[in-house]
């Protein structure tokens, strides 16, 4: 199935944007159960052409004995029709633009 850049974000956001809470039972029976919050959010970058979209994955551990621990990872999504060489070039431009660094610190 071929999807153009303008529709890639819409399709991915409709399929992936969301959140869930997971109850975790530690392997160690002496440890307390805790929860893990998972959030997925697709960001549209195709107008800048490099990359087509970013999938932000945020994980937050809520443990009764710890402060909330959060991790946010941006995953680059590149749907370049011209092939892997063009996709790699788009990713290189994105990295060099500094937007990746801004995105990681926001």
N, C-alpha and C positions, 0 to 999 in steps of 0.2 A: 504494500500500500504506500503510495507516495503522498506526502503531506508537505505543503509549502510552509515557509517560515511563518507567515502570518497566521496560520491555523495551528501550528505546533504548540504554541503557548496555550491557546484556548483549549485544545484537546487535553494537554497534560494537566493544566490547572483543574479542569473538570474531573479528571480521573484521580489526581493525587492530593490536591489541597485538602487538609483535614488534620484531625488530632485524635489521640487515643491515650488512655491511661491503662497501664499494665501493672497488675499486682505481681510482685516477685517474691518467691519463697527461696531464701538462700539455701545452698547445699549444706551449710553448716547449721545443724539444728539449734545451736546455741545463739545464732544470730536472729535478729528481728526481721520480719517481713517489711518490705518497703514498696514504693510505687515508682514507676518510670513513666513520665509524660513524654509522648512523642508528637511532634508537630511537623507537618510537611507543607511547604508553601512554594509554589512555582513563581518565579519572577521573569517577566518578559524582557529580553535584551535584544531581540532580533532587529529592532530599528537601528541599533548601533552596529549590527552585523557580526559581532564577536563577543560572546557566543550567541546562540539562538535563545537559550533560556538557562536559568539557574534554578536548581531545586535546593531550597534551604531545608536542611534537616536539623531540628532542634530536639535534643534529648535533655531532660531534666530529671535528676534522681532526687526523690523526696524520701529521705531516710530519717526515722525518728531521732537518731543520735547525731545527725550531721546537718549543717546548713544545706540549702538546696544547691546542688551541683549541676551546672548547665554547660552544654557543649553545643555549638552551632557549626554545622559543616555545610558549605556551599558546594553542590555537585554541578559541574558544568554539563549542559546538554547541548550537543551540536548535531544538527540534522542535515549537514551539508550534502546536497544532491550531487555535487561535483566530485565527490569521492573523499577518501581519507586524507589525501594531501591537502585539499582545500580546507577540510575541517581542522587539521593540525595548524594550518596557517591562521585560521580564525582564532584558534586558542592561543597561539603565540601573540597575535595582536592584542587580545584581551589581557593577557598577562602583562605585556609591555605598557598597556594603557594606564596601569595603576588602578583600574577599577576593581580588579580582583583583591588588591590590598585593602582598598576602602571597604569592600564588601565583607572581608574577613574581620574587620575591626568594628563594624557597625553593629 
